Amino acid sequence: MTWTPPPDLDPEVTALCRAMNGIPGVTTAESCSGHGERPIRVWFIVRSLEDLPAVLYWFAACHSGHYGWSVTATTDCARSPAVFVAEGPAGDYIAANAIAACMKDEQETTQ
């Protein structure tokens, strides 16, 4: 299934969301570019915890070469099922695109 970005998606995170949705078992749920003032954030779910390492790998600086990124689990005030959020430094769109490119390159070489 091909992922289609929603019309209101911040363009600065489109490549990252597209790459994350290209990882089997991973679906992005929400995102925000931070508009240069707040951290970049992409919320996502995984079909199984076994699908999570494929995402975590690229947010680790030792694999992507970009520091300041992390992935955490979170929920809301209603204790909804846990989701994950990838977060990076405010305005670091170069890193967001580079991480997306790493994910995409891996997807192309494993197909």
C-alpha positions as CSV (number, residue, x, y, z in Angstrom):
1,M,0.0,0.0,0.0
2,T,1.3,3.4,-0.9
3,W,1.2,6.1,1.7
4,T,-0.4,9.4,0.6
5,P,0.5,12.5,2.7
6,P,-2.4,14.4,4.2
7,P,-2.9,17.9,2.6
8,D,-2.0,19.7,5.8
9,L,1.2,17.9,6.5
10,D,4.1,20.2,7.2
11,P,6.3,20.0,4.1
12,E,9.5,19.9,6.2
13,V,8.6,16.5,7.6
14,T,7.0,14.9,4.5
15,A,10.1,13.0,3.5
16,L,10.6,11.6,7.0
17,C,6.9,10.6,7.3
18,R,7.0,9.0,3.8
19,A,10.2,7.0,4.7
20,M,8.8,5.9,8.1
21,N,5.5,4.7,6.5
22,G,7.7,2.7,4.0
23,I,9.0,0.6,6.9
24,P,6.9,-2.6,7.2
25,G,4.7,-2.5,10.3
26,V,5.1,1.3,10.9
27,T,2.4,3.9,10.4
28,T,2.7,7.5,11.2
29,A,-0.2,9.0,13.1
30,E,0.6,12.7,13.5
31,S,3.5,15.1,12.9
32,C,4.7,18.6,13.4
33,S,7.7,20.3,12.0
34,G,8.0,22.6,15.0
35,H,8.0,25.6,12.7
36,G,11.6,26.2,13.5
37,E,10.8,27.1,17.1
38,R,9.8,23.7,18.7
39,P,11.2,20.2,18.3
40,I,10.3,18.2,15.2
41,R,8.0,15.4,16.2
42,V,6.5,12.4,14.4
43,W,4.1,10.2,16.3
44,F,3.8,6.6,15.0
45,I,2.5,3.2,15.8
46,V,4.0,-0.2,15.1
47,R,2.1,-3.4,14.3
48,S,4.5,-5.3,16.7
49,L,7.4,-4.4,18.9
50,E,9.5,-6.5,16.5
51,D,8.9,-3.8,13.9
52,L,10.3,-1.0,16.2
53,P,14.1,-1.6,15.7
54,A,13.9,-0.7,12.0
55,V,12.8,2.8,13.1
56,L,15.0,3.2,16.2
57,Y,18.1,2.2,14.2
58,W,18.0,5.4,12.1
59,F,17.3,7.8,14.9
60,A,20.5,6.7,16.7
61,A,23.3,9.1,15.8
62,C,25.8,6.3,15.3
63,H,23.8,5.1,12.3
64,S,22.4,8.3,10.8
65,G,25.2,10.7,11.8
66,H,22.7,13.2,13.2
67,Y,22.6,13.9,16.9
68,G,19.8,15.1,19.2
69,W,17.1,12.7,17.9
70,S,15.2,10.3,20.2
71,V,12.2,8.0,20.2
72,T,10.0,7.7,23.3
73,A,6.7,6.0,24.1
74,T,3.8,8.1,25.3
75,T,0.0,8.0,25.9
76,D,-2.6,10.7,26.5
77,C,-4.7,11.7,29.5
78,A,-7.3,8.9,28.7
79,R,-4.5,6.3,28.9
80,S,-5.0,5.4,25.2
81,P,-2.8,2.7,23.8
82,A,0.8,3.7,23.7
83,V,2.3,5.4,20.6
84,F,5.8,6.3,19.9
85,V,7.2,9.8,19.1
86,A,10.4,10.5,17.2
87,E,11.7,13.9,18.2
88,G,14.5,16.0,16.8
89,P,16.0,19.4,17.4
90,A,14.0,22.5,16.4
91,G,14.6,23.5,12.8
92,D,16.9,20.6,12.0
93,Y,15.3,19.8,8.7
94,I,18.6,18.8,7.1
95,A,18.9,16.0,9.6
96,A,15.2,15.0,9.2
97,N,15.7,14.7,5.4
98,A,19.0,12.8,5.9
99,I,17.5,10.3,8.2
100,A,14.6,9.9,5.8
101,A,17.1,9.3,3.0
102,C,18.9,6.6,5.0
103,M,15.5,4.9,5.7
104,K,14.6,5.1,2.0
105,D,18.0,3.8,0.8
106,E,17.7,0.8,3.1
107,Q,14.1,0.1,1.8
108,E,15.4,0.2,-1.8
109,T,18.2,-2.2,-1.2
110,T,16.1,-4.7,0.7
111,Q,13.3,-4.9,-2.0
